[in-house]
């Protein structure tokens, strides 16, 4: 459907009546388009940054969960034998037949 010439000629007449030249109109139109393009670029960059930030946060959370699981496992594996040694030292400490040298060795093991 072809655009009627009436609205176009009407707006051109208004610009002439109010003294607005076509170059000023063109400048304002180009400025408006440029601002719209700039805003679209900013939104696009913001969305890209948001996606990258969310991916980094997700990766960091996954790494933290893996680190916690590893440390939990590691501390369990270290604590269990040490607990057994501590119990053994307590049992030996109650033995009344240990000599002075053995008692000093047990005292060193406690530290």
N, C-alpha and C positions, 0 to 999 in steps of 0.2 A: 504494500500500500504506500503510495507516494505521500509525502508530507505536504500539506497545503502551504502555499506561499504566504498566506495571510499572517500566521503567527510570526514567521520570520521577518516579514516586512514591518509588522507592527513593532517588534522589538528593535529593529534597526531604526525605525522612526523615533522611538522613545530615546534611544541613545543619542540621536541627533538633537532632539529637543532639549535634553538635559546636558548636552555638550560633551558626551563621552565619546571619545574617538574609538575606532576599531583597534588601534594599537594598544590602547589602555585595556580594552575588553580582552584582547588576545593575551596581554600580559597577565591579567587577573585569572584568565582561564588556565594558562600554562602554570601559573603559581599554584592554583587550586589542584591541578592534576599532579604537580610535583609534590605538594604536601600530602596528597592522598597516597602517592607512591611511596614516599618516605615513611608515612605511618604504616603502610602495609609491610615495608621492609623491617621496620622496628618490631612489629607484631611477629613477623616470621622469625626474626633473630631471637626474640624473647621466647617463642615457643621452642625453637631449637635448643636454646640454653636451658630451658626448663626440662626438656627431655634428657639432655646430657646430665643435668644435675640429679634428676631422679634416678637415672641409670647408675651414676656414681654412688648415690646414697644406697641404692639396693645392693650394689657390689660391696660397699663398706659394711653393710649390715650382715651380708653373707660371710664376709671375712671375719667379722667379730664373732659370729656364731661358731664358725670353725675353730677360731682361736680358743674360745671358751671350752668347747668340747675337747680340744687337744689338752688344754691345761688341766681340765677336770680329770681326764684319763691319766695324765702324767702324774699329777699329785696323788691320785689313788694308788698308782703303781709304786711310787716312792714311799708313801705313808704306810702302806700295808707291811712291807718288810721291816721298816723302822719300828712300827708298833710291836711286831714280834720280838725284835731285839730288845726293846724296852722292857717287855714282860720277862724275857729271859734274864736280863740284868737284875730285875727286881727279885726274881726267884733265887738267883745266885747270891744276892745281897742278904737274903734271909738265912743263908747257910752258916751255921755257927762254926764250922770246921775250916773256914778259909783263913789263910795266913794274912799277915800285914801287907805283904807285896800284892797278893790277890785283891785285897780290899782297895789298895791304891789304884790298881788297874781298873777295877769296877768304877771307882770314883772318876777316873779319866774318861771312861766310856759314857758316863752320864753327861759330861760336859760336852 
